[in-house]
Amino acid sequence: MSPAGGIVLSVVSLLAGWVGLWPLRRHLGAVGYHLAAYPTGLVLWPVVAAVLSVLRVEYQPLLPYALATAALFAVARLVARDRSDVEGHGVPVWSYLVWGGGVVGVSAVIALTGYTAAGYDSLFNYEAWGVWIFDQGTLSRSIIGSFGALMPSVHAANRFFGSDWTATPYPVLSLHVAALVATAAARWARGWVGMAWSTAIALVALAFMVSVPSYVHHSLYVHSHMITAAYLLLALLGLQRAYLGAEDDGSSPSDTASDAWLLVAGLASAGLALTRTDGIAYVAIPAVVGTVLWLESGRSWRSQAIFVCAAAVPIATVYGSAFYSFGLWPAKKLSGKKAAAVLAGLILGSASTLVIGALPRVRAWLGHRNRALLLVCALEVVGLAGLVALRPSGFAESTRNMVTNLLRTGGYGYLWYFVFGAIAVSFAWGRQWRSGRWPLYLLFAIVQFFVIAAAVHGVGHPGRLNPADSFSRVAFHVVPLVFWYVAMVVATLVAEYRGR
């Protein structure tokens, strides 16, 4: 088979994202539009695999993939209801050439040189289950219950395009993560320290992040971690841009620009849920942050509905096909019963949020002085305490292993000492809490990640002291968020030092 299949996969996925989000390109702005396109294109592959599983036909994905892209285009047209309400200044032609050339160039280097990193899961699970989908035209119980539908579906598409090893999506998404962190940090810092300082801070944060050994490893490692980190980062960036604007400087995005970013955030949340089986637990991070921001924003239920539906439709399509094909399947990680319970909880939570939004007094009370955020924190503490009470020995062992892996044996060196020190400085300094809301929400997202990880690993496998431990690898998902947060803390320190 030809290595060019990986290049074709990147081109097709990028084009699908460009076409599907085309009506929103001006509202997202050139940078946001390009950075959202490729991850959006990847989300469509598990949807296509799910549809083909229900139809039980030969794996021929191009027509259903084109139809899924057309459906996304139609939804984007509905979101862009006011064409005069344009926030950006258009997307110049040269930007397509630059970003498309970057995506294709990285894919070509990987495809033609064979640079990759692989482990047992890479060979015998993700690639092997991609072969299954390609040969059988269906998903399987093991794919849904143990590995998540997104990656095997992408691997199947890569094989359809003529390549026998899927390596290109991982460094391409590493490029996206780097660009997302740099642009997000620079935009927020610009309102504090100006163009020159914000650019310098973003570049320094980027340099430190890409030099972390785990970042280099996961940029080439055929596994779920770089993809999950990219979707979590994009989902939170979309929520920030939707509700707080580019720089959190008191400006408010237009209604259509806000809805455009909510569509992107919802699709990224779907990608987060479908990449790993525990993703439907971690999708609570953007779900809760988005809900709290919506309650505080005063926007209509339409905004929350766009975010919820954009996330729910791909997830419901994939898991709906699984329930239709396999019933309540057995699995070690995510059985059909567990999946149904978690999905029911997400549906109930979303419906409750919309009901609360229809009660003006309740919504006004929750949206005042971070009451909604404090209520969520209290509920999570109570819930985690209840789980610990049910399985105290398991939580004790898993927590001990998690902390030890972060600080000593997980392969991160002194990274987490630096992170905890930066968070301590941010609490001691305090100014960013008074002057901008986003640092608080981003820190909440980081903490919530570890709360969910503690629950997942405390209830499940306690882990082991090793860089290959599940939590040691999963902790990478939040590393880009950490560097984004640290960059904001540094911006406030520089602003204070310069008397701004």
Secondary structure, DSSP 8 states (H G I E B T S, - for coil): --THHHHHHHHHHHHHHHHHTGGGHHHHHHHHHHHHHHHHHHHHHHHHHHHHHHHT-----HHHHHHHHHHHHHHHHHH---TT---S----HHHHHHHHHHHHHHHHHHHHH---B--HHIIIIIIHHHHHHHHHSS--HHIIIII-SHHHHHHHHHHHTT-SS--THHHHHHHHHHHHHHHHHHHHHHHHHHHHHHHHHHHHHHHHHHHSHHHHHHHHB-SSHHHHHHHHHHHHHHHHHHHTTTT-SS----HHHHHHHHHHHHHHHHHHHHHSTTHHHHTHHHHHHHHHHHHHH---HHHHHHHHHHHHHHHHHHHHHHHHHHSS---SSS-HHHHHHHHHHHHHHHHHHHHHHT-HHHHHHHTSTTHHHHHHHHHHHHHHHHHHHHSHHHHHHHHHHHHHIIIIISS-TTHHHHHHHHHHHHHHH-HHHHH-SHHHHHHHHHHHHHHHHHHHHHHS----SSTTSHHHHHGGGGHHHHHHHHHHHHHHHHHHHTT-
